[in-house]
């Protein structure tokens, strides 16, 4: 893209947002742990860190460093129900079956546990469409936007790799949260682009009583 990806999004993300401020002894799973940066931070803070990663090469590399990592997808976490105190899921949901992945994160979380999650909003792909210098990014943006519109209207995606990416909306997220006894404790979403969120940062809490879920997650907008 010429400028690095980090430079392109500078000022739109929350560079200083802490995903690892869990108390020592907490069991925390990082869904889509990638390079393992957050896993290592959690371990250094005395947490029991568990990684979930679909890339077998990354899994082998992380295990070689002594980290606990499962090879799996966000839609099928290899963990027991209500077995963790915290979940980190950083820009993974856009590339999954979002409803299933959020449900899985809630399933493994203990009541009163916390999820720190980041999504792509519509502004992420709108900025690619109108501000990225490369046509490849613009094509990527068009297919993500069209796929999300189709999904929002019909519940289905464009077949194949063209339909592999969605942006998230607060309306859809509110439905998923309510269905899984999750409430928003913090919405730290930063700047918008053309009036739409670029990144959506949510800190979620799992309620003790499912009947109380409707009290949270009531957000509106794109």
Backbone bond lengths (Angstrom), bond angles and torsions (degrees), N, CA, C in turn:
res aa  C-N    CA-C-N  psi(-1)  N-CA   C-N-CA  omega(-1)  CA-C   N-CA-C  phi
1 X - - - 1.460 - - 1.519 111.22 -
2 X 1.323 117.34 2.37 1.449 119.99 -174.02 1.510 108.60 88.51
3 X 1.327 117.81 -89.54 1.454 121.00 171.33 1.517 108.47 -67.26
4 X 1.312 114.94 151.66 1.457 118.56 -178.63 1.515 110.53 -68.25
5 X 1.333 114.77 161.03 1.466 120.21 177.91 1.520 110.65 -57.70
6 X 1.342 116.37 -39.19 1.466 120.38 179.45 1.520 110.75 -62.49
7 X 1.330 116.86 -44.03 1.464 120.50 179.44 1.527 111.51 -64.17
8 X 1.328 116.52 -38.26 1.461 120.79 -177.78 1.526 111.12 -61.86
9 X 1.333 116.38 -34.79 1.461 120.18 -177.25 1.528 113.02 -100.70
10 X 1.321 117.93 5.24 1.460 120.75 179.98 1.524 110.32 -56.65
11 X 1.319 115.87 129.82 1.454 121.21 -179.00 1.511 114.33 89.78
12 X 1.330 116.61 -14.49 1.464 119.71 178.67 1.529 111.70 -97.39
13 X 1.331 116.61 -26.78 1.462 119.39 177.07 1.527 109.12 -98.42
14 X 1.322 116.00 173.34 1.460 121.77 176.42 1.522 107.31 -102.44
15 X 1.330 115.00 88.44 1.465 120.18 -172.17 1.527 112.28 -60.90
16 X 1.325 117.42 -31.65 1.456 120.09 -176.81 1.515 114.91 -95.65
17 X 1.323 117.45 9.22 1.470 120.58 -177.38 1.524 109.79 -66.09
18 X 1.333 116.97 130.53 1.464 121.52 -178.60 1.523 110.51 -95.46
19 X 1.325 115.17 122.56 1.458 120.98 177.30 1.527 112.02 -99.82
20 X 1.312 117.78 -7.08 1.466 120.18 -168.29 1.523 113.46 -118.55
21 X 1.336 118.24 17.62 1.465 119.67 -178.69 1.526 111.13 -84.95
22 X 1.327 115.06 61.71 1.463 122.29 175.65 1.526 109.21 -101.61
23 X 1.336 118.08 150.21 1.464 120.40 179.08 1.526 111.94 -65.89
24 X 1.332 117.59 149.77 1.465 120.30 174.75 1.526 110.82 -55.34
25 X 1.307 116.08 140.27 1.457 121.29 -179.64 1.509 114.58 93.25
26 X 1.335 117.39 -16.84 1.466 119.67 177.99 1.529 110.36 -66.67
27 X 1.328 115.11 143.38 1.461 121.39 173.46 1.523 107.11 -91.82
28 X 1.331 116.58 118.40 1.466 121.28 -174.32 1.521 109.18 -129.02
29 X 1.325 116.77 129.77 1.463 121.54 177.11 1.522 109.40 -106.99
30 X 1.320 115.44 131.91 1.463 122.21 175.25 1.523 107.35 -102.66
31 X 1.322 115.76 107.17 1.467 121.96 -177.01 1.527 108.79 -85.46
32 X 1.327 116.21 116.17 1.459 121.01 -172.65 1.510 109.74 78.38
33 X 1.331 116.07 56.71 1.468 121.00 -168.55 1.522 113.85 -75.92
34 X 1.334 118.30 -12.44 1.458 121.10 172.54 1.512 114.16 57.95
35 X 1.344 116.10 -120.07 1.462 121.70 -176.81 1.519 113.27 -76.16
36 X 1.331 117.11 -11.96 1.459 120.81 178.61 1.511 115.02 88.56
37 X 1.327 117.85 10.49 1.466 120.89 -178.91 1.522 111.79 -56.64
38 X 1.333 116.71 -47.45 1.463 119.58 -178.08 1.519 111.50 -72.20
39 X 1.335 117.48 -33.87 1.463 119.89 176.13 1.523 110.49 -59.26
40 X 1.330 116.47 -47.18 1.460 120.56 -179.48 1.526 111.01 -62.20
41 X 1.331 117.38 -39.47 1.463 120.67 178.04 1.524 110.91 -63.87
42 X 1.327 116.50 -42.23 1.463 120.16 179.19 1.522 111.13 -62.22
43 X 1.323 116.52 -44.47 1.466 120.57 179.15 1.524 110.33 -61.23
44 X 1.332 116.91 -41.83 1.466 120.58 -179.24 1.520 112.11 -64.54
45 X 1.336 116.71 -23.20 1.466 121.31 179.07 1.521 112.56 -92.53
46 X 1.334 116.82 3.98 1.456 120.35 177.45 1.505 114.88 87.57
47 X 1.332 117.56 12.97 1.468 120.77 177.25 1.526 110.08 -85.05
48 X 1.312 115.20 158.56 1.462 121.51 172.07 1.527 106.47 -92.12
49 X 1.306 116.28 98.19 1.462 121.81 -171.57 1.518 111.09 -95.41
50 X 1.332 115.06 134.30 1.464 122.57 177.95 1.525 107.57 -126.20
51 X 1.313 116.43 129.41 1.451 120.43 176.96 1.515 111.85 -103.56
52 X 1.322 115.99 147.06 1.463 122.53 171.27 1.522 106.57 -126.31
53 X 1.330 116.28 124.70 1.461 121.52 -175.45 1.525 108.90 -147.46
54 X 1.332 116.32 135.84 1.467 120.27 -177.80 1.530 113.22 -86.65
55 X 1.326 117.50 -19.77 1.465 121.49 -177.11 1.529 109.94 -82.15
56 X 1.338 118.80 114.27 1.466 120.47 -176.21 1.523 113.49 -63.88
57 X 1.327 117.79 -31.43 1.465 120.48 178.83 1.526 110.14 -65.42
58 X 1.325 116.52 -44.82 1.464 120.38 178.29 1.523 110.86 -65.99
59 X 1.318 117.19 -38.10 1.465 120.62 179.19 1.524 110.35 -60.48
60 X 1.319 117.28 -46.56 1.468 120.72 179.89 1.529 111.12 -62.23
61 X 1.327 116.42 -41.91 1.463 120.05 -179.55 1.528 111.43 -64.53
62 X 1.310 116.74 -40.45 1.467 120.75 -179.72 1.522 111.19 -69.54
63 X 1.312 116.51 -40.76 1.467 119.42 177.49 1.519 111.27 -63.91
64 X 1.331 116.68 -35.13 1.465 120.64 178.10 1.527 111.54 -64.02
65 X 1.321 116.59 -23.29 1.474 121.50 176.70 1.521 111.88 -87.64
66 X 1.331 117.04 2.35 1.451 121.26 178.17 1.512 114.77 86.38
67 X 1.323 117.46 11.86 1.461 121.31 179.48 1.522 110.50 -88.40
68 X 1.318 115.93 149.79 1.465 122.22 179.71 1.524 108.25 -88.06
69 X 1.326 116.22 113.47 1.465 120.58 -175.21 1.520 109.50 -139.87
70 X 1.335 115.56 134.32 1.462 122.46 174.43 1.525 109.05 -104.85
71 X 1.325 116.27 139.11 1.462 119.70 172.86 1.520 108.44 -87.57
72 X 1.312 116.57 109.66 1.465 122.00 -176.79 1.518 108.70 -166.79
73 X 1.329 114.90 171.54 1.458 121.50 177.46 1.526 110.26 -103.49
74 X 1.317 115.06 160.92 1.461 120.49 -179.25 1.519 112.20 -62.72
75 X 1.332 116.82 -26.39 1.466 120.35 -178.63 1.528 112.82 -77.91
76 X 1.321 117.63 -8.13 1.469 120.80 -178.10 1.524 108.97 -147.11
77 X 1.310 117.00 74.65 1.458 121.31 -176.98 1.527 110.32 -73.71
78 X 1.329 118.24 129.88 1.469 122.14 -177.09 1.525 112.45 -83.78
79 X 1.328 116.07 52.24 1.458 122.52 -176.60 1.518 109.66 -132.49
80 X 1.330 115.20 152.67 1.457 120.44 -179.89 1.526 110.85 -72.33
81 X 1.318 114.90 156.99 1.458 121.27 176.52 1.522 110.45 -61.60
82 X 1.332 115.77 135.50 1.469 123.59 177.52 1.530 111.27 52.16
83 X 1.335 115.73 49.14 1.463 120.30 -175.77 1.528 113.84 -110.29
84 X 1.350 118.25 -5.17 1.463 120.01 -177.74 1.525 110.33 -128.32
85 X 1.340 114.45 155.01 1.468 120.77 178.63 1.524 112.33 -90.36
86 X 1.323 115.90 -22.49 1.456 119.14 -177.62 1.512 112.14 -151.17
87 X 1.330 114.89 153.47 1.466 122.41 177.68 1.524 107.93 -131.84
88 X 1.329 115.58 133.47 1.459 122.03 171.02 1.522 107.53 -113.03
89 X 1.321 116.77 131.25 1.468 120.08 179.82 1.530 107.37 -144.47
90 X 1.310 115.55 93.70 1.464 122.30 -168.29 1.529 110.66 -103.95
91 X 1.324 116.70 102.96 1.467 124.76 178.01 1.531 111.10 52.45
92 X 1.330 114.83 49.63 1.464 122.38 175.20 1.527 110.30 -111.03
93 X 1.326 116.84 -38.96 1.464 122.70 -174.67 1.535 113.07 -55.19
94 X 1.355 120.60 -36.32 1.476 118.86 -179.84 1.524 114.38 -58.26
95 X 1.322 117.43 -19.73 1.468 121.16 -176.20 1.525 112.32 -108.43
96 X 1.330 116.27 19.50 1.459 121.76 -177.50 1.528 110.09 -126.79
97 X 1.319 115.20 179.72 1.462 120.85 162.65 1.520 105.21 -77.83
98 X 1.327 116.82 97.86 1.462 121.54 -166.87 1.521 113.36 -57.37
99 X 1.314 117.35 -41.45 1.461 120.57 -178.06 1.522 110.99 -64.38
100 X 1.324 117.05 -44.08 1.464 121.53 -179.27 1.527 110.42 -68.76
101 X 1.325 117.24 -42.80 1.461 120.67 -177.97 1.526 111.65 -63.62
102 X 1.321 117.46 -42.70 1.464 120.17 178.18 1.522 110.39 -65.99
103 X 1.319 116.86 -39.26 1.462 120.75 177.03 1.526 111.16 -61.76
104 X 1.326 117.15 -39.69 1.465 120.97 178.35 1.533 111.39 -65.66
105 X 1.320 116.85 -42.21 1.463 119.79 177.26 1.522 110.82 -59.90
106 X 1.320 116.59 -40.91 1.463 120.79 178.69 1.526 111.33 -69.34
107 X 1.318 117.04 -36.66 1.469 120.97 -177.45 1.524 111.89 -61.47
108 X 1.326 117.14 -43.02 1.466 119.92 -175.24 1.526 112.13 -82.03
109 X 1.334 117.56 -10.04 1.459 121.92 -176.01 1.524 111.35 -85.89
110 X 1.321 115.95 136.42 1.461 120.79 175.94 1.530 110.18 -73.57
111 X 1.329 118.24 154.18 1.466 120.31 173.79 1.528 110.62 -55.04
112 X 1.302 116.09 139.81 1.468 125.46 -175.40 1.523 112.58 73.42
113 X 1.335 117.50 1.06 1.459 120.70 176.73 1.517 111.87 -72.98
114 X 1.329 115.04 171.39 1.466 121.31 -170.50 1.525 111.38 -124.18
115 X 1.317 114.92 140.92 1.460 122.15 171.87 1.523 108.37 -120.14
116 X 1.327 116.93 127.03 1.464 121.82 169.72 1.518 107.22 -107.63
117 X 1.328 116.39 117.31 1.460 120.95 -172.37 1.523 109.92 -135.03
118 X 1.326 115.63 144.20 1.465 121.94 175.65 1.517 108.47 -124.59
119 X 1.323 115.38 134.49 1.463 122.15 179.09 1.526 109.81 -119.82
120 X 1.321 115.59 165.40 1.458 121.66 165.74 1.525 108.45 -91.76
121 X 1.323 116.37 129.71 1.448 120.95 171.81 1.521 110.64 -93.11
122 X 1.326 116.44 178.42 1.465 120.73 -179.71 1.526 111.62 -59.50
123 X 1.338 116.89 -33.81 1.452 120.58 -178.89 1.519 114.22 -62.09
124 X 1.328 116.55 -25.55 1.467 120.71 178.56 1.524 110.10 -60.83
125 X 1.317 115.37 -48.52 1.465 119.57 -177.47 1.525 112.09 -80.39
126 X 1.337 117.65 -28.63 1.461 119.68 174.82 1.525 110.76 -65.07
127 X 1.312 116.66 -36.58 1.470 118.89 178.77 1.522 110.63 -70.17
128 X 1.325 116.88 -38.82 1.463 118.95 172.96 1.536 110.57 -59.21
129 X 1.327 115.89 -41.76 1.464 120.72 -175.72 1.525 112.06 -64.85
130 X 1.328 116.63 -42.76 1.462 119.85 -171.76 1.525 114.72 -104.76
131 X 1.334 118.20 -15.90 1.467 119.41 -174.30 1.522 114.37 -119.71
132 X 1.324 118.01 -16.09 1.465 119.55 -179.41 1.529 110.08 -75.26
133 X 1.332 118.37 134.58 1.469 120.06 -178.21 1.526 113.94 -75.03
134 X 1.318 117.39 -20.06 1.463 120.61 -176.19 1.526 111.35 -94.01
135 X 1.331 116.86 136.16 1.464 121.11 178.67 1.524 111.09 -64.84
136 X 1.333 117.18 -27.28 1.463 119.72 -179.82 1.531 110.99 -61.98
137 X 1.326 116.51 -40.57 1.460 120.21 178.23 1.522 111.13 -68.47
138 X 1.324 116.45 -34.96 1.463 119.61 179.40 1.530 110.79 -68.21
139 X 1.330 117.00 -40.39 1.469 120.21 176.20 1.522 110.26 -63.51
140 X 1.320 116.22 -43.09 1.467 121.36 177.41 1.525 110.46 -57.73
141 X 1.333 115.97 -43.12 1.460 120.26 -179.68 1.521 111.50 -64.40
142 X 1.323 117.14 -43.60 1.468 120.65 -178.86 1.522 110.70 -60.59
143 X 1.321 117.39 -46.09 1.467 118.54 -177.49 1.529 111.71 -68.33
144 X 1.348 117.45 -34.40 1.462 119.59 177.40 1.528 111.13 -67.27
145 X 1.330 116.81 -41.52 1.467 120.71 179.80 1.523 110.75 -66.44
146 X 1.327 117.31 -47.07 1.466 120.53 179.60 1.523 111.16 -63.17
147 X 1.323 116.61 -41.06 1.458 120.41 -179.83 1.523 111.06 -63.18
148 X 1.335 116.62 -41.09 1.463 120.00 -179.98 1.519 111.35 -68.40
149 X 1.321 117.48 -40.15 1.470 119.75 176.47 1.528 110.62 -60.24
150 X 1.329 116.62 -45.25 1.462 120.16 178.72 1.520 110.67 -61.17
151 X 1.324 116.39 -43.93 1.466 120.96 -178.95 1.528 110.82 -63.80
152 X 1.320 116.66 -41.27 1.469 120.62 -179.47 1.523 111.85 -65.17
153 X 1.340 116.89 -35.27 1.462 121.22 -177.14 1.523 113.17 -83.86
154 X 1.336 116.89 -36.44 1.470 120.26 -170.55 1.519 114.43 -120.82
155 X 1.334 117.86 -15.20 1.459 120.21 -175.19 1.516 113.58 79.42
156 X 1.333 117.58 6.89 1.463 121.75 178.20 1.524 109.67 -120.70
157 X 1.336 115.16 162.05 1.454 121.18 -179.80 1.521 110.45 -112.18
158 X 1.326 115.26 163.90 1.455 120.52 168.94 1.527 107.64 -63.60
159 X 1.319 119.25 133.30 1.470 120.87 -176.48 1.529 112.73 -63.32
160 X 1.336 114.65 151.99 1.455 121.32 173.48 1.516 113.94 75.52
161 X 1.346 114.95 -162.85 1.457 120.76 -175.27 1.522 112.64 -64.90
162 X 1.318 117.50 -22.43 1.467 119.82 179.95 1.529 110.57 -63.09
163 X 1.317 116.49 -29.82 1.457 120.47 -177.96 1.514 114.39 -101.61
164 X 1.351 116.95 28.92 1.465 118.67 -173.31 1.523 113.97 -88.09
165 X 1.338 118.10 -2.46 1.462 120.81 -173.72 1.524 110.98 -132.63
166 X 1.334 115.69 137.10 1.463 122.72 174.92 1.523 109.15 -128.60
167 X 1.329 116.69 148.46 1.462 118.00 162.46 1.518 107.65 -95.02
168 X 1.325 116.16 156.74 1.459 120.32 -176.88 1.533 110.83 -100.92
169 X 1.328 114.82 147.35 1.464 121.12 175.14 1.520 108.57 -118.41
170 X 1.321 115.39 150.96 1.462 119.29 -179.17 1.528 111.40 -65.09
171 X 1.312 118.11 -30.19 1.468 120.07 179.40 1.529 110.77 -64.93
172 X 1.330 116.78 -47.56 1.463 119.28 179.09 1.524 110.62 -65.73
173 X 1.318 116.06 -42.25 1.460 119.43 179.89 1.521 111.40 -60.59
174 X 1.337 117.29 -40.09 1.462 120.30 179.37 1.523 111.42 -59.75
175 X 1.332 117.04 -38.11 1.469 120.22 177.83 1.523 110.97 -65.57
176 X 1.325 116.21 -44.42 1.464 119.36 -179.59 1.527 110.75 -64.36
177 X 1.317 116.68 -41.21 1.460 120.09 -179.47 1.525 110.78 -62.68
178 X 1.316 116.33 -46.72 1.459 120.57 -179.65 1.519 111.48 -59.83
179 X 1.328 117.00 -39.66 1.463 121.20 -178.57 1.520 112.60 -70.55
180 X 1.341 117.32 -17.74 1.465 120.77 -175.25 1.524 113.37 -119.59
181 X 1.334 116.48 20.52 1.470 121.98 176.06 1.523 112.37 59.68
182 X 1.318 116.69 37.64 1.456 122.03 178.84 1.522 110.20 -110.95
183 X 1.321 115.81 141.99 1.464 121.12 174.79 1.524 108.91 -128.08
184 X 1.318 115.68 153.28 1.460 121.21 178.59 1.524 109.19 -85.43
185 X 1.327 116.49 117.68 1.458 121.03 173.21 1.523 111.67 -89.22
186 X 1.345 116.47 -28.95 1.462 119.89 -179.91 1.527 109.52 -150.95
187 X 1.321 115.48 130.92 1.462 121.69 171.59 1.520 106.50 -115.51
188 X 1.322 115.59 104.88 1.464 120.85 -174.12 1.517 112.40 -108.13
189 X 1.312 116.06 28.88 1.457 119.89 -175.13 1.529 110.98 -61.24
190 X 1.354 117.37 131.45 1.460 121.02 -177.35 1.521 112.65 -85.02
191 X 1.317 117.61 -141.20 1.465 123.18 -172.34 1.529 112.95 -61.83
192 X 1.327 113.66 157.45 1.463 120.96 175.76 1.528 109.61 -106.55
193 X 1.330 115.12 168.56 1.466 121.59 172.92 1.519 107.19 -133.07
194 X 1.322 116.87 123.31 1.463 123.11 -174.36 1.528 110.90 53.28
195 X 1.325 115.45 36.99 1.456 121.34 176.91 1.513 115.46 80.64
196 X 1.327 117.98 2.07 1.471 121.90 -177.56 1.524 110.11 -113.55
197 X 1.332 117.69 143.56 1.463 119.64 178.67 1.522 111.26 -62.92
198 X 1.315 115.83 140.53 1.463 121.47 176.60 1.522 109.55 -89.61
199 X 1.323 116.03 -56.30 1.462 122.38 172.14 1.522 108.14 -118.45
200 X 1.310 116.70 143.57 1.462 122.52 176.68 1.523 107.35 -117.55
201 X 1.334 116.01 115.42 1.462 122.19 178.97 1.525 108.35 -104.06
202 X 1.312 116.88 118.12 1.461 120.88 177.47 1.525 110.63 -122.30
203 X 1.312 115.71 133.91 1.463 121.58 166.15 1.523 106.49 -105.04
204 X 1.317 115.97 118.97 1.457 122.65 -173.89 1.520 110.58 -111.87
205 X 1.319 114.82 154.15 1.460 121.40 175.37 1.517 108.98 -130.33
206 X 1.328 115.49 139.09 1.458 120.16 177.81 1.522 109.35 -89.84
207 X 1.311 116.06 126.49 1.455 121.59 -177.92 1.520 111.22 -74.65
208 X 1.328 114.70 152.22 1.467 120.04 175.06 1.516 111.05 -69.88
209 X 1.346 116.48 -34.77 1.459 121.50 -177.62 1.518 109.94 -115.55
210 X 1.345 119.16 121.89 1.466 121.02 177.74 1.521 113.29 -57.13
211 X 1.338 117.12 -27.65 1.461 120.35 -177.84 1.525 112.42 -66.44
212 X 1.344 115.90 -17.53 1.457 119.39 -178.08 1.515 113.19 -90.13
213 X 1.328 116.94 -2.92 1.466 120.57 -172.09 1.513 112.94 -63.24
214 X 1.319 117.57 -31.95 1.459 119.86 -176.31 1.513 112.18 -66.38
215 X 1.346 116.41 -13.91 1.455 119.60 -180.00 1.519 112.28 -76.28
216 X 1.338 116.96 -17.16 1.458 119.75 -176.55 1.500 111.82 -115.74
217 X 1.326 113.94 174.97 1.459 120.63 175.28 1.504 114.07 69.42
218 X 1.330 118.71 14.77 1.452 120.30 -178.47 1.521 108.60 -84.61
219 X 1.313 114.38 92.24 1.459 120.11 178.98 1.507 108.74 -129.26
220 X 1.287 116.13 154.67 1.454 120.03 179.29 1.507 109.09 -129.84
221 X 1.313 115.91 170.82 1.447 121.19 178.39 1.500 111.02 111.86
222 X 1.351 114.92 -179.39 1.468 121.40 -176.17 1.510 111.04 -69.06
